[in-house]
Amino acid sequence: MTPATRQICLINAAHLFTHYGLLILATAVLAMVQQDGEIFGTAYGPVLALGTAMFVIYGLGALPMGWFAAKIGRKAMMTLFFFGAGVGMASAGFATGPLGLAIGLVVMGGFLAIYHPIGTAIIAEAGGDRVGRAMGINGVFGNLGVALAPVVTAFLAVQFGWRYAFIVPGLFCIAVGLIYLREPAFDAKKAGVQTRPFPKIPPHVVRQAVVSLLSIGAVSGLVFNAFTLLLPKLMEERLAGNPDLLPVVGMLAFLATICGGVTQFTVGQMIDRKTLKSVFMPLTLVLVPGLLALSFLDGWIVLPVSALVASAIFGQVTVNETMTARYIAPEMRAKIYSIRFTVGFMGAALASPIVGLLHEATGNLALVMVVLAAFAMVMLVCAIWFPNRPEELKPELWSAPAAAAPAAAE
């Protein structure tokens, strides 16, 4: 492997651990209320809400990561990611009560916060001229983490107990950290990555892109996190019909979310050939009717509709991450990613209490889906306003006089 390929593989593994770790509780809670109900209680909502602080620290923690990386380097930050997140996961498995579990989750969330601002910037740099493809493949690994979390957690919880659902992935995360520790710090120029000079983009276009990006991030983070959190419960309510069928629930959630991984790879390929808006619009148009349909559908039809919604949600994540690479100069990307992911993850932090409280109040997920559809409408408005510039595909056109004026397609 080339240094760039090795770096991409390890950063992709970090993306997998990030999304896997954040979703362990969403499935483990279904076993916790049965296996340790005397410790954690027997209600789904309150136990799920123990993850709220994890998502808050995960969101707030992303903000300073770009600045930390400038001080101590990306290599040191990603090393801390692997070891810190692994220890946090394992410690959650040793919790003796709700407070201990919440503390373990907070530790994990704090170190997982390192990944997106730093890891995404590394992928954008290592991807060179095919950044869309690199982002798409990276997105597949994140989606694989989302897809594997319910099925592997369900298997471990049923076979060995819910504690092992946290301990085992924690040990794997530490093991990959030991491999990453041997890698030298990545430098795109020394690694021979082919890149073009970043063009000078008119300030008004950059402002429009950044405002759209941050606005999308604020609501997409909530929709993404809420949907991935509630998916195991949705499958249990609408398909499995029995809380004892935990492995079936995990497999159904896996089947729905793996479709998102296929979409992310496809979207990554399309982004290198099409403008971001032309790819983003169809994805956002699917979300609102899909989420509204899931508010009332029942039976096996829920599975393909959930897969369609998952595809749209995960596909737009790849577009969002490429937006920064297209419109922000390389030296500023880690800091902009820090801001963008902080905004998005603070919205994501609301997902756990929203899902838990609305489910407890209504007894089902119908109202939750309606609320998510309303947030998806905001994403659609932002997608409409996002720039649609042919210069994205031919950066040399930014220097032409016509680039200074807004394109007619905007």
Secondary structure, DSSP 4 states (H G I P E B T S, - for coil): --HHHHHHHHHHHHHHHHHHHHHHHHHHHHHHHHHSHHHH-S-HHHHHGGGHHHHHHHHHHTTTHHHHHHHH-HHHHHHHHHHHHHHHHHHHHT--SHHHHHHHHHHHHHHHTTHHHHHHHHHHHHTGGGHHHHHHHHHHHHHHHHHHHHHHHHHHHHHH-HHHHHHHHHHHHHHHHHHHHTSPPP-TTTTT---PPPP---HHHHHHHHHHHHHHHHHHHHHHHHHHHHHHHHHIIIII--TT-HHHHHHHHHHHHHHHHHHHHHHHHHHTTS-HHHHHHHHHHHHHHHHHHHTT--STTHHHHHHHHHHHHHHHHHHHHHHHHHHS-HHHHHHHHHHHHHHHHHHHHTHHHHHHHHHHHHSSSHHHHHHHHHHHHHHHHHHHHS---GGGT-GGGGGSGGGGSPPTT-
